[in-house]
């Protein structure tokens, strides 16, 4: 995998950052290579659909960040990144709105623990102002 991605819209193709690529790969559908035929290839989902539904139902179809009331544009996030061995276990997955998911992958907020009842939400020390 080349670890590069582009957004396509309004007739334009725009490269996305490594953080955005990592974020969208949390809860994505991989349609494959646009440049070559792949007969018989099935759509690949980063999280099995039944698992994704269970997480959303458990989290009441709302963002898991305390105080956030967002119920739209939800994405399922792996608390321990897949690149570090994170798996699709329910205690390891949470629902996040798009805004909080972006902040998490940009390092503005951090989330650790186990879902749903033992989560810790924090601001990294280097992001807190004087």
TORKOL-4160 file (C-alpha; in steps of 0.2 Angstrom, whole numbers, padded with zeros to 4 digits, m for minus):
130
<pt num="1" X="0000" Y="0000" Z="0000"/>
<pt num="2" X="0007" Y="0017" Z="m0005"/>
<pt num="3" X="m0001" Y="0026" Z="0011"/>
<pt num="4" X="m0007" Y="0040" Z="0000"/>
<pt num="5" X="m0024" Y="0046" Z="m0003"/>
<pt num="6" X="m0034" Y="0060" Z="m0012"/>
<pt num="7" X="m0051" Y="0067" Z="m0010"/>
<pt num="8" X="m0061" Y="0069" Z="m0026"/>
<pt num="9" X="m0075" Y="0081" Z="m0027"/>
<pt num="10" X="m0081" Y="0095" Z="m0039"/>
<pt num="11" X="m0069" Y="0088" Z="m0053"/>
<pt num="12" X="m0054" Y="0091" Z="m0042"/>
<pt num="13" X="m0042" Y="0079" Z="m0034"/>
<pt num="14" X="m0033" Y="0085" Z="m0018"/>
<pt num="15" X="m0020" Y="0075" Z="m0008"/>
<pt num="16" X="m0024" Y="0072" Z="0011"/>
<pt num="17" X="m0012" Y="0072" Z="0025"/>
<pt num="18" X="m0006" Y="0057" Z="0034"/>
<pt num="19" X="m0017" Y="0061" Z="0049"/>
<pt num="20" X="m0032" Y="0062" Z="0039"/>
<pt num="21" X="m0028" Y="0046" Z="0030"/>
<pt num="22" X="m0026" Y="0037" Z="0047"/>
<pt num="23" X="m0042" Y="0044" Z="0053"/>
<pt num="24" X="m0053" Y="0038" Z="0038"/>
<pt num="25" X="m0045" Y="0021" Z="0038"/>
<pt num="26" X="m0052" Y="0019" Z="0056"/>
<pt num="27" X="m0069" Y="0016" Z="0048"/>
<pt num="28" X="m0068" Y="0015" Z="0030"/>
<pt num="29" X="m0073" Y="0005" Z="0014"/>
<pt num="30" X="m0059" Y="0000" Z="0003"/>
<pt num="31" X="m0064" Y="0000" Z="m0015"/>
<pt num="32" X="m0048" Y="m0005" Z="m0022"/>
<pt num="33" X="m0036" Y="0002" Z="m0035"/>
<pt num="34" X="m0045" Y="0013" Z="m0048"/>
<pt num="35" X="m0031" Y="0010" Z="m0061"/>
<pt num="36" X="m0033" Y="m0009" Z="m0063"/>
<pt num="37" X="m0047" Y="m0022" Z="m0065"/>
<pt num="38" X="m0049" Y="m0033" Z="m0050"/>
<pt num="39" X="m0062" Y="m0046" Z="m0055"/>
<pt num="40" X="m0071" Y="m0054" Z="m0040"/>
<pt num="41" X="m0064" Y="m0042" Z="m0028"/>
<pt num="42" X="m0076" Y="m0039" Z="m0014"/>
<pt num="43" X="m0078" Y="m0022" Z="m0004"/>
<pt num="44" X="m0066" Y="m0022" Z="0011"/>
<pt num="45" X="m0072" Y="m0014" Z="0027"/>
<pt num="46" X="m0060" Y="m0009" Z="0040"/>
<pt num="47" X="m0073" Y="m0014" Z="0054"/>
<pt num="48" X="m0085" Y="m0028" Z="0051"/>
<pt num="49" X="m0102" Y="m0021" Z="0048"/>
<pt num="50" X="m0110" Y="m0031" Z="0063"/>
<pt num="51" X="m0097" Y="m0025" Z="0075"/>
<pt num="52" X="m0099" Y="m0007" Z="0069"/>
<pt num="53" X="m0118" Y="m0008" Z="0072"/>
<pt num="54" X="m0115" Y="m0015" Z="0089"/>
<pt num="55" X="m0103" Y="0000" Z="0094"/>
<pt num="56" X="m0115" Y="0013" Z="0088"/>
<pt num="57" X="m0130" Y="0005" Z="0097"/>
<pt num="58" X="m0120" Y="0003" Z="0113"/>
<pt num="59" X="m0115" Y="0022" Z="0112"/>
<pt num="60" X="m0133" Y="0027" Z="0108"/>
<pt num="61" X="m0128" Y="0033" Z="0091"/>
<pt num="62" X="m0119" Y="0048" Z="0098"/>
<pt num="63" X="m0101" Y="0054" Z="0100"/>
<pt num="64" X="m0093" Y="0046" Z="0116"/>
<pt num="65" X="m0084" Y="0062" Z="0121"/>
<pt num="66" X="m0091" Y="0069" Z="0137"/>
<pt num="67" X="m0102" Y="0084" Z="0134"/>
<pt num="68" X="m0103" Y="0081" Z="0115"/>
<pt num="69" X="m0121" Y="0079" Z="0109"/>
<pt num="70" X="m0117" Y="0075" Z="0091"/>
<pt num="71" X="m0127" Y="0061" Z="0083"/>
<pt num="72" X="m0122" Y="0065" Z="0065"/>
<pt num="73" X="m0107" Y="0060" Z="0055"/>
<pt num="74" X="m0101" Y="0047" Z="0067"/>
<pt num="75" X="m0086" Y="0036" Z="0064"/>
<pt num="76" X="m0080" Y="0021" Z="0074"/>
<pt num="77" X="m0062" Y="0023" Z="0081"/>
<pt num="78" X="m0050" Y="0010" Z="0088"/>
<pt num="79" X="m0043" Y="0016" Z="0105"/>
<pt num="80" X="m0027" Y="0006" Z="0102"/>
<pt num="81" X="m0023" Y="0010" Z="0083"/>
<pt num="82" X="m0023" Y="m0005" Z="0071"/>
<pt num="83" X="m0005" Y="0000" Z="0067"/>
<pt num="84" X="m0001" Y="m0004" Z="0085"/>
<pt num="85" X="m0010" Y="m0021" Z="0085"/>
<pt num="86" X="m0028" Y="m0014" Z="0089"/>
<pt num="87" X="m0042" Y="m0026" Z="0085"/>
<pt num="88" X="m0060" Y="m0025" Z="0082"/>
<pt num="89" X="m0065" Y="m0030" Z="0100"/>
<pt num="90" X="m0080" Y="m0020" Z="0107"/>
<pt num="91" X="m0071" Y="m0013" Z="0122"/>
<pt num="92" X="m0058" Y="m0006" Z="0110"/>
<pt num="93" X="m0070" Y="0003" Z="0099"/>
<pt num="94" X="m0079" Y="0020" Z="0102"/>
<pt num="95" X="m0091" Y="0031" Z="0092"/>
<pt num="96" X="m0084" Y="0049" Z="0088"/>
<pt num="97" X="m0091" Y="0063" Z="0079"/>
<pt num="98" X="m0081" Y="0069" Z="0064"/>
<pt num="99" X="m0075" Y="0084" Z="0073"/>
<pt num="100" X="m0068" Y="0075" Z="0088"/>
<pt num="101" X="m0061" Y="0061" Z="0077"/>
<pt num="102" X="m0051" Y="0074" Z="0068"/>
<pt num="103" X="m0045" Y="0082" Z="0085"/>
<pt num="104" X="m0040" Y="0065" Z="0091"/>
<pt num="105" X="m0029" Y="0061" Z="0075"/>
<pt num="106" X="m0021" Y="0078" Z="0076"/>
<pt num="107" X="m0016" Y="0075" Z="0094"/>
<pt num="108" X="m0027" Y="0089" Z="0101"/>
<pt num="109" X="m0036" Y="0077" Z="0112"/>
<pt num="110" X="m0031" Y="0059" Z="0118"/>
<pt num="111" X="m0042" Y="0045" Z="0123"/>
<pt num="112" X="m0037" Y="0029" Z="0133"/>
<pt num="113" X="m0045" Y="0015" Z="0143"/>
<pt num="114" X="m0059" Y="0003" Z="0138"/>
<pt num="115" X="m0076" Y="0007" Z="0131"/>
<pt num="116" X="m0089" Y="0010" Z="0136"/>
<pt num="117" X="m0086" Y="0013" Z="0155"/>
<pt num="118" X="m0068" Y="0016" Z="0158"/>
<pt num="119" X="m0062" Y="0029" Z="0146"/>
<pt num="120" X="m0051" Y="0044" Z="0150"/>
<pt num="121" X="m0052" Y="0059" Z="0139"/>
<pt num="122" X="m0037" Y="0071" Z="0140"/>
<pt num="123" X="m0028" Y="0086" Z="0132"/>
<pt num="124" X="m0010" Y="0081" Z="0130"/>
<pt num="125" X="0001" Y="0092" Z="0141"/>
<pt num="126" X="0010" Y="0100" Z="0126"/>
<pt num="127" X="m0006" Y="0107" Z="0119"/>
<pt num="128" X="m0011" Y="0116" Z="0135"/>
<pt num="129" X="m0008" Y="0135" Z="0135"/>
<pt num="130" X="0001" Y="0145" Z="0149"/>
